[in-house]
């Protein structure tokens, strides 16, 4: 855990990004064949089974570089904190984070926060519920629901949180057009990758079309990275 916290402090103090601890935590505590649900307040976590037989995971790298500190990451965090402050002032003093805010509580402060701050908070609150829904789906091996939630996440990140970009939206739309089960922004946004859950029978056709049409549209091919969920960083004997 201390290694994960050192990684987070490096982001805060050297890179200037007010990030959470999810990426650093996953790098240490990852487990083969599992996904992690992490409570970033208590640091409690639970593994969920991930063995999508008949599907493949693949990253498509847009090759758009992002600088999180200068690309409004911190501004979005400030938006969330603004909404928390407004909800507290509206008669909910126990609220600490957006995770404590129910949709009806957010609606109470719609006219007390900016439209931008409201959208950011709406995305986060929706996404919290999607995480819980995906965990339930994973326990049932229901990867169609997992895929639906991936698309919903991308829509929220693009329309409400506004951390996507034309290249990522293009890859996401192309995935849906090809019948890919799920696709969404991977990481902090403003560039980077989409992660895609693809049925085996569609994989080759999807990759070929994505490479071809992305290059035709943006002048360069996306990089393709097949994904295998593996154990986290550890000492090798």
Rosetta blueprint (number, residue, H / E / L):
1 X L
2 X H
3 X H
4 X H
5 X H
6 X H
7 X H
8 X H
9 X H
10 X H
11 X H
12 X H
13 X H
14 X H
15 X H
16 X L
17 X L
18 X L
19 X L
20 X L
21 X L
22 X H
23 X H
24 X H
25 X H
26 X H
27 X H
28 X H
29 X H
30 X L
31 X L
32 X L
33 X L
34 X E
35 X E
36 X E
37 X E
38 X E
39 X L
40 X L
41 X L
42 X L
43 X L
44 X L
45 X E
46 X E
47 X E
48 X E
49 X E
50 X L
51 X L
52 X L
53 X L
54 X L
55 X E
56 X E
57 X E
58 X E
59 X E
60 X E
61 X E
62 X L
63 X L
64 X L
65 X L
66 X L
67 X L
68 X H
69 X H
70 X H
71 X L
72 X L
73 X H
74 X H
75 X H
76 X H
77 X H
78 X H
79 X H
80 X H
81 X H
82 X H
83 X H
84 X H
85 X H
86 X H
87 X H
88 X H
89 X H
90 X L
91 X L
92 X L
93 X L
94 X L
95 X L
96 X L
97 X L
98 X H
99 X H
100 X H
101 X L
102 X L
103 X H
104 X H
105 X H
106 X H
107 X H
108 X H
109 X L
110 X H
111 X H
112 X H
113 X L
114 X L
115 X H
116 X H
117 X H
118 X H
119 X H
120 X H
121 X H
122 X H
123 X H
124 X H
125 X H
126 X H
127 X H
128 X H
129 X H
130 X H
131 X H
132 X H
133 X H
134 X H
135 X H
136 X H
137 X H
138 X H
139 X H
140 X L
141 X L
142 X L
143 X H
144 X H
145 X H
146 X H
147 X H
148 X H
149 X H
150 X H
151 X H
152 X H
153 X H
154 X H
155 X H
156 X H
157 X H
158 X H
159 X H
160 X L
161 X L
162 X L
163 X L
164 X L
165 X L
166 X H
167 X H
168 X H
169 X H
170 X H
171 X H
172 X H
173 X H
174 X H
175 X H
176 X H
177 X H
178 X L
179 X L
180 X L
181 X L
182 X E
183 X E
184 X E
185 X E
186 X E
187 X L
188 X L
189 X L
190 X L
191 X L
192 X L
193 X E
194 X E
195 X E
196 X E
197 X E
198 X E
199 X E
200 X H
201 X H
202 X H
203 X H
204 X H
205 X H
206 X H
207 X H
208 X H
209 X H
210 X H
211 X H
212 X H
213 X H
214 X H
215 X H
216 X H
217 X H
218 X H
219 X L
220 X L
221 X L
222 X L
223 X E
224 X E
225 X E
226 X E
227 X E
228 X L
229 X L
230 X L
231 X L
232 X L
233 X L
234 X L
235 X L
236 X L
237 X L
